[in-house]
């Protein structure tokens, strides 16, 4: 592959638009977790790139089309609304007494049905991958996260579960440092510590009795963080649609036996709710994968806080539930810490190249 650099402003071309070869290299590097820039051709003007690296964030934007950040935020907002809808519908079904294993099978099964037209249109190649080991980890940990998530929703409000879920990126950063060898500086470790202080503000141990719902929500955050360590790699290597299709289909197969074992008859209303939950879940993860592919995680995370107002709004409309002042405060602390950690990570990568 030719390691060509973007044309310099003197050539008359738009310096903000990356060359095709540059974009291919960016995707390849992202699949390995590397943020390395393509090497410059002899005689190329590198001053603009070096200056951008030193500014901390502009270098990443130079590797993407100008509209990519806005597009990524748009995908993320849509994903927040859809996944908040899944949470509300999941709580509704759980409160109707449907077993958690059956809820998981329904959510996954309807998601597979919703993706069938995609499989027909693109053919069997959508089921081919060379990364089954990564999928196995993502699928297993994802199922654990899903089970604890729906368990938490049965016992706690949508807003509280959503607030605790903001721990996911911080736990993922800690996991990447401890298990994947990622270098995390003292300031990012401090941000992780602040994030856990935010969780304590929400949970208030010793002041408010620790409920099973809150404990399950924390367990779900840990599992989802583990799964997220592999999502970006897979979405770049296989594409977001294939990642969602393979993951959902495999999870459905795994859940067939436990889901059918506890199966209970459903009313027409619950069948409709389950179908909507599956559709929203599939679309929510497709839009999330597209957001992660369109821009750096730190760019996407800025819109992630929208999950809380979406969750609180939907929870209020469906159940008349609101969250207390301290849950908002704790969620804000966690989110601010996660944003700071992400920006520190991006700045560290830029400085390592300057």
C-alpha positions as CSV (number, residue, x, y, z in Angstrom):
1,X,0.0,0.0,0.0
2,X,1.3,3.4,-0.9
3,X,2.0,5.6,2.2
4,X,1.0,8.9,0.5
5,X,0.5,12.0,2.6
6,X,-2.3,14.5,2.2
7,X,-1.6,17.1,-0.5
8,X,-0.1,20.4,0.9
9,X,-2.1,23.6,0.6
10,X,0.2,24.8,-2.2
11,X,-1.1,22.0,-4.5
12,X,-4.5,23.6,-4.7
13,X,-6.2,20.6,-3.1
14,X,-8.3,20.8,0.0
15,X,-5.8,20.1,2.8
16,X,-8.6,19.0,5.2
17,X,-9.7,16.0,3.0
18,X,-7.6,12.9,3.6
19,X,-6.3,11.0,0.6
20,X,-7.9,7.5,0.1
21,X,-4.7,5.7,1.0
22,X,-4.4,7.7,4.2
23,X,-7.9,6.7,5.3
24,X,-7.2,3.0,4.6
25,X,-4.1,3.2,6.8
26,X,-6.1,4.9,9.5
27,X,-8.6,2.1,9.6
28,X,-5.9,-0.5,9.6
29,X,-4.1,1.1,12.5
30,X,-7.3,1.6,14.4
31,X,-7.9,-2.2,14.2
32,X,-4.8,-2.8,16.2
33,X,-5.4,0.1,18.6
34,X,-2.6,2.1,17.0
35,X,-3.0,5.8,16.2
36,X,0.1,6.0,14.1
37,X,0.0,8.4,11.1
38,X,1.0,7.3,7.6
39,X,4.6,8.1,6.7
40,X,5.2,11.2,4.5
41,X,6.3,10.9,0.9
42,X,9.7,12.4,0.1
43,X,9.5,16.2,-0.2
44,X,6.0,16.4,1.3
45,X,5.1,19.3,3.5
46,X,4.8,17.9,7.0
47,X,4.6,21.2,9.0
48,X,0.8,21.3,9.1
49,X,0.6,17.7,10.4
50,X,3.3,18.3,13.1
51,X,1.6,21.5,14.3
52,X,-1.7,19.7,14.5
53,X,-0.1,16.9,16.6
54,X,1.2,19.5,19.0
55,X,-2.3,21.0,19.4
56,X,-3.4,17.7,20.8
57,X,-6.7,17.1,19.0
58,X,-6.5,18.6,15.5
59,X,-4.2,15.8,14.2
60,X,-7.0,13.3,14.6
61,X,-9.4,15.5,12.7
62,X,-6.9,15.9,9.9
63,X,-7.2,12.1,9.3
64,X,-11.0,12.3,9.0
65,X,-13.4,14.1,6.6
66,X,-14.5,17.4,8.2
67,X,-18.0,16.2,8.8
68,X,-17.0,13.0,10.6
69,X,-17.1,14.4,14.1
70,X,-20.6,15.9,13.7
71,X,-21.8,12.6,12.0
72,X,-20.4,10.6,14.9
73,X,-22.2,12.7,17.5
74,X,-25.4,12.4,15.5
75,X,-25.1,8.6,15.4
76,X,-24.3,8.6,19.1
77,X,-27.4,10.7,20.0
78,X,-29.6,8.3,18.0
79,X,-28.0,5.3,19.7
80,X,-28.6,6.9,23.2
81,X,-32.3,7.3,22.4
82,X,-32.7,3.8,21.0
83,X,-30.8,2.1,23.9
84,X,-32.7,4.1,26.4
85,X,-35.8,2.8,24.8
86,X,-34.5,-0.8,25.2
87,X,-34.0,-0.1,28.9
88,X,-37.5,1.2,29.4
89,X,-39.2,-1.6,27.5
90,X,-37.0,-4.2,29.3
91,X,-38.1,-2.8,32.6
92,X,-41.7,-3.0,31.5
93,X,-41.5,-6.6,30.5
94,X,-39.5,-7.6,33.6
95,X,-42.1,-5.9,35.9
96,X,-44.8,-8.1,34.1
97,X,-43.0,-11.1,35.6
98,X,-41.3,-12.4,32.4
99,X,-38.0,-14.3,33.3
100,X,-34.7,-12.6,32.6
101,X,-33.5,-15.4,30.3
102,X,-36.7,-15.2,28.3
103,X,-36.4,-11.4,28.0
104,X,-32.8,-11.9,26.6
105,X,-34.0,-14.5,24.1
106,X,-36.8,-12.2,22.9
107,X,-34.6,-9.2,22.6
108,X,-32.0,-11.1,20.7
109,X,-34.4,-13.1,18.5
110,X,-36.3,-10.1,17.3
111,X,-33.0,-8.3,16.7
112,X,-32.0,-11.2,14.4
113,X,-35.3,-11.0,12.6
114,X,-34.8,-7.3,12.1
115,X,-31.4,-7.9,10.5
116,X,-32.6,-10.7,8.1
117,X,-33.1,-8.3,5.2
118,X,-29.5,-7.2,5.6
119,X,-28.3,-10.7,5.5
120,X,-30.4,-11.5,2.4
121,X,-29.2,-8.3,0.6
122,X,-25.5,-8.9,1.3
123,X,-25.4,-12.7,1.2
124,X,-23.5,-15.3,3.3
125,X,-20.3,-13.2,3.4
126,X,-22.0,-11.3,6.3
127,X,-21.4,-14.4,8.4
128,X,-17.8,-14.8,7.5
129,X,-15.0,-13.6,9.8
130,X,-11.5,-14.4,10.7
131,X,-11.8,-13.1,14.2
132,X,-13.9,-15.7,16.0
133,X,-11.8,-15.7,19.2
134,X,-12.4,-12.0,19.7
135,X,-16.1,-12.5,19.0
136,X,-16.2,-15.3,21.5
137,X,-15.0,-13.0,24.3
138,X,-17.3,-10.2,23.2
139,X,-20.3,-12.5,23.0
140,X,-19.7,-14.2,26.4
141,X,-19.1,-11.0,28.3
142,X,-21.9,-9.2,26.5
143,X,-24.4,-11.9,27.6
144,X,-23.3,-11.5,31.2
145,X,-23.7,-7.7,30.9
146,X,-27.1,-8.1,29.3
147,X,-28.4,-10.5,32.1
148,X,-27.2,-8.2,34.9
149,X,-28.6,-5.2,33.0
150,X,-32.1,-6.6,32.8
151,X,-31.8,-7.9,36.3
152,X,-31.0,-4.3,37.5
153,X,-33.9,-2.8,35.5
154,X,-36.3,-5.2,37.2
155,X,-35.2,-3.8,40.6
156,X,-34.2,-0.2,40.0
157,X,-35.3,2.8,38.0
158,X,-34.1,3.3,34.4
159,X,-32.4,6.6,35.4
160,X,-30.4,5.0,38.3
161,X,-29.2,2.1,36.1
162,X,-28.3,4.5,33.3
163,X,-26.3,6.7,35.7
164,X,-24.3,3.8,37.0
165,X,-23.6,2.7,33.4
166,X,-21.5,5.8,32.9
167,X,-18.8,3.9,34.8
168,X,-18.3,1.7,31.6
169,X,-15.6,3.8,29.9
170,X,-13.7,4.3,33.1
171,X,-13.7,0.6,33.9
172,X,-12.7,-0.1,30.3
173,X,-9.7,2.3,30.6
174,X,-8.7,0.5,33.8
175,X,-9.1,-2.9,32.1
176,X,-7.1,-1.9,29.1
177,X,-4.2,-0.8,31.4
178,X,-4.3,-3.9,33.6
179,X,-5.0,-6.6,31.0
180,X,-4.0,-5.2,27.6
181,X,-0.9,-3.3,28.5
182,X,-2.2,0.1,27.6
183,X,-0.2,2.9,29.2
184,X,-2.3,5.0,31.6
185,X,-0.8,8.0,33.2
186,X,-1.4,9.2,36.8
187,X,-3.9,11.8,35.7
188,X,-6.1,9.2,34.0
189,X,-5.8,7.0,37.1
190,X,-6.9,10.0,39.1
191,X,-9.9,10.5,36.7
192,X,-10.8,6.8,37.2
193,X,-10.7,7.4,41.0
194,X,-12.9,10.5,40.7
195,X,-15.4,8.5,38.6
196,X,-15.7,5.9,41.3
197,X,-16.3,8.7,43.8
198,X,-19.2,9.6,41.6
199,X,-20.5,6.1,41.8
200,X,-20.3,6.3,45.6
201,X,-22.4,9.5,45.5
202,X,-25.1,7.6,43.6
203,X,-25.0,4.5,45.8
204,X,-24.3,6.3,49.1
205,X,-23.3,3.2,51.0
206,X,-24.0,3.6,54.7
207,X,-26.6,6.2,54.0
208,X,-28.9,4.4,51.6
209,X,-29.2,0.6,51.9
210,X,-27.4,-1.1,49.1
211,X,-30.1,-2.6,46.9
212,X,-29.6,-5.7,44.6
213,X,-30.6,-3.5,41.6
214,X,-27.7,-1.2,42.2
215,X,-25.3,-4.1,42.7
216,X,-26.4,-5.7,39.4
217,X,-26.1,-2.3,37.6
218,X,-22.4,-2.1,38.7
219,X,-21.8,-5.7,37.6
220,X,-23.4,-4.9,34.3
221,X,-21.1,-1.9,33.9
222,X,-18.1,-4.1,34.5
223,X,-19.2,-6.7,31.9
224,X,-20.1,-4.0,29.3
225,X,-16.7,-2.4,29.8
226,X,-15.0,-5.7,29.1
227,X,-17.0,-6.2,26.0
228,X,-16.3,-2.7,24.8
229,X,-12.5,-3.4,24.8
230,X,-13.2,-5.5,21.6
231,X,-16.0,-3.6,19.9
232,X,-13.9,-0.9,18.1
233,X,-11.4,-3.5,16.8
234,X,-14.1,-5.7,15.4
235,X,-16.1,-2.8,13.9
236,X,-13.1,-1.6,12.0
237,X,-12.0,-5.1,10.8
238,X,-15.4,-6.4,9.9
239,X,-17.6,-3.3,9.6
240,X,-20.3,-2.3,12.1
241,X,-23.2,-4.2,10.4
242,X,-21.3,-7.5,10.4
243,X,-20.2,-7.1,14.0
244,X,-23.8,-6.6,15.2
245,X,-25.2,-9.4,13.0
246,X,-22.6,-12.1,14.0
247,X,-22.7,-11.1,17.7
248,X,-26.5,-11.0,17.9
249,X,-27.0,-14.3,16.0
250,X,-24.4,-16.1,18.1
251,X,-25.9,-14.8,21.3
252,X,-29.4,-15.9,20.2
253,X,-28.1,-19.4,19.6
254,X,-26.5,-19.5,23.0
255,X,-29.7,-18.3,24.7
256,X,-32.1,-20.8,23.0
257,X,-31.8,-23.5,25.7
258,X,-32.0,-21.3,28.8
259,X,-34.6,-19.0,27.3
260,X,-36.9,-21.8,26.2
261,X,-36.4,-23.6,29.6
262,X,-38.1,-20.8,31.5
263,X,-40.5,-19.8,28.7
264,X,-43.8,-18.3,29.7
265,X,-46.8,-17.5,27.5
266,X,-47.0,-13.8,26.5
267,X,-49.9,-11.5,25.8
268,X,-50.2,-9.7,22.4
269,X,-49.1,-6.5,24.2
270,X,-45.9,-8.1,25.5
271,X,-45.1,-9.6,22.1
272,X,-45.3,-6.2,20.6
273,X,-43.1,-4.7,23.3
274,X,-40.6,-7.5,22.8
275,X,-40.5,-6.9,19.1
276,X,-39.9,-3.2,19.6
277,X,-37.2,-3.9,22.2
278,X,-35.3,-6.2,19.7
279,X,-35.6,-3.7,16.9
280,X,-34.4,-0.8,19.1
281,X,-31.5,-2.9,20.4
282,X,-30.3,-3.9,17.0
283,X,-30.5,-0.3,15.7
284,X,-28.9,1.1,18.8
285,X,-25.9,-1.1,18.5
286,X,-25.6,-0.5,14.8
287,X,-25.6,3.3,15.3
288,X,-23.2,2.9,18.2
289,X,-20.7,1.0,16.1
290,X,-21.1,3.6,13.3
291,X,-20.4,6.4,15.8
292,X,-17.2,4.6,17.0
293,X,-16.1,4.0,13.5
294,X,-16.7,7.6,12.3
295,X,-14.6,9.3,15.0
296,X,-12.3,8.9,18.0
297,X,-13.9,7.5,21.1
298,X,-13.3,10.8,23.0
299,X,-15.3,12.7,20.3
300,X,-18.2,10.2,20.5
301,X,-18.2,10.2,24.4
302,X,-19.3,13.9,24.5
303,X,-22.8,12.9,23.4
304,X,-23.0,9.8,25.6
305,X,-24.4,11.8,28.6
306,X,-27.6,12.1,26.6
307,X,-28.5,8.6,27.7
308,X,-29.4,9.9,31.2
309,X,-32.0,12.6,30.2
310,X,-33.4,10.1,27.6
311,X,-33.6,7.4,30.2
312,X,-35.2,9.7,32.8
313,X,-37.7,11.1,30.3
314,X,-38.7,7.6,29.0
315,X,-38.9,6.3,32.6
316,X,-41.1,9.2,33.7
317,X,-43.4,8.7,30.7
318,X,-43.7,5.0,31.2
319,X,-43.6,4.6,35.0
320,X,-43.8,8.0,36.5
321,X,-40.2,7.6,37.9
322,X,-37.7,10.3,38.6
323,X,-34.2,10.1,40.0
324,X,-33.0,12.1,43.0
325,X,-30.6,15.1,43.1
326,X,-27.6,13.0,44.2
327,X,-28.0,10.6,41.3
328,X,-27.7,13.5,38.9
329,X,-24.7,14.8,40.7
330,X,-23.0,11.4,40.8
331,X,-23.7,10.8,37.1
332,X,-22.2,14.2,36.3
333,X,-19.1,13.4,38.3
334,X,-18.7,10.1,36.5
335,X,-19.2,11.6,33.1
336,X,-16.8,14.5,33.6
337,X,-14.2,12.1,34.8
338,X,-14.7,9.9,31.8
339,X,-14.4,12.8,29.4
340,X,-11.2,14.0,31.1
341,X,-9.7,10.6,30.9
342,X,-10.5,10.3,27.2
343,X,-9.0,13.7,26.4
344,X,-5.9,12.9,28.4
345,X,-5.5,9.7,26.4
346,X,-5.9,11.5,23.1
347,X,-3.4,14.2,24.1
348,X,-0.8,11.6,25.2
349,X,-1.0,9.9,21.9
350,X,-0.5,13.2,20.0
351,X,2.4,14.2,22.2
352,X,4.1,10.8,21.7
353,X,4.3,11.5,17.9
354,X,5.5,15.1,18.2
